[in-house]
Amino acid sequence: MPVELKVPSVGESVSEVEIGDWLKSVGDSVNQDDIIVMLETDKVTVELPAPVNGTISKILFQKGASAKVGDILGYMEEGAAVAKSGAAPRSAPLDPALDRSQGSDPPSAPVPPASTPRVMPAAQRALHVAGLEAAEVQPSGPGGRTLKEDVQRHVAGRPAEAPQKPEPRAKELKPPPVPNLPAGGGGRQEEIVPMTSLRRRIAERLVEAQQNAALLTTFNEVDMSAVKLLREDYQEAFLKKYSIKLGFMSFFVKAAVDALKQFPSVNAEVRGTDIVYHNYFDIGVAVGGGKGLVVPVLRNVERMGFAEVELTIAALAGRAKDGSLKLDELQGGTFTITNGGIYGSLLSTPIINPPQSGILGLHGINDRAVVIKGQIVARPMMYIALTYDHRIVDGREAVGFLKRIKDAIEEPTRMLIEV
């Protein structure tokens, strides 16, 4: 009896998905929990696993198509899955009826494998990209699981293919005549590519922020000397104890919590005709994902230490790059920090992430001449920017908030004694 492959529920606010890569084709045998297709939402990428052992019998939605939650993407025939032996991966799903029309022999009866390798989802994607089967890769994970690193290690061990030499071109006796092209002619091709669900959602939210909030940005600059010295003094011990480097972001996350406590309107939101003040601090940190900018959220940052902040950011950034972030990791932040300095930005005006009322923009650190106690000296300086919703945040509060960030970074001990 055919088994339906349905679009699962991926969150209350998500009703539609875009079909990503099909990791299996029609006629392929799959084991239960093998990843069949990637589904892209406006926030995250979701994996659809095989519900049973069997064979893919029909695919109804191709890559790039849109489908609603509950739609049937295809069908499987339940039965023992068999591993393919040396078969080249198909470039596109084929209909079994076409195969029969070409006179191909019917497949032999499936033979259950002696042992079924357990392939982790990230490894399944890597196998698909590399055109490999799980049986070709030596697993190293617990319980014999195949990890993404195993696939990468296997691919790295392959001998590089020798580049093909281009065929010699025939010598021309004389150059061809140059055609009379109209103005704006040859070499002006255009490529039309539809927006991904994530990019469409980013565009919608940015426009929403501009239309529904009274946005204003204020600036300040920070002397990073104290933080740089702290990192130099404690970096080795920090790395040895926590197996991660002490970065700048953890200082700004902790400084933001300190400033938000003093200026609670920046941590609030407008809800209808009410102002909602949050008595907790869920800080979103913007990171570049594989398909665009995403903002995973650090929950209850006021309870975290520096090491926990750094470890959490690293874990979220890693999942953002391989598309494995969960929907609830992207929802519910009360304030956001974005760092354009890692890309070389000197100054910018960030846009808030609705329904939040503030976003802190960090920028590049550059040695600049500043006057300290009447002397001109070179110091590592960073411009910082706060974009805020002027409907509930006054200019005095915005300037005071940014000044508190500056004070906390230039004298980090102030955060400890709360002065």
Buried (B, 14 or more C-beta within 10 A) or exposed (E): EEBEBBBEEBBEEBEBBBBBEBBBBBBBBBBEBBBBBBBBBBBBBBBBBBBBBBBBBBBBBEBEEEBEBEBBBBBBBBBBBBBEEEEEBEEEBEEBEEBEEEEEEEEEEBEEBEEBBBBBBBBBBBBBEBEBBBBEBEBEBEEEBBBBBBBBEBBEEEEEEEEEEEEEEEEEEEEEEEEEEEEEEEEEEEEEEEEBBBBEBBEEBBEBBEEEBEBBBBBBBBBBBBBBEBBEEEEEEBEEEBEBEBBBBBBBBBBBBBBBBEBEBBBBBBEEEEBBEBEEBBBBBBBEBEBBEBBBBBBEBBEBEBBBBBBBBBEBBEBBBBBBBBBEBBBEBBBBBBBBBEEEBEBBBBBBBBBBBBBBBBBBBBEBEEEEEEEEEEBBBBBBBBBBBBEBBEEEBBBBBBEBBBBBBBEBEBBEEEE
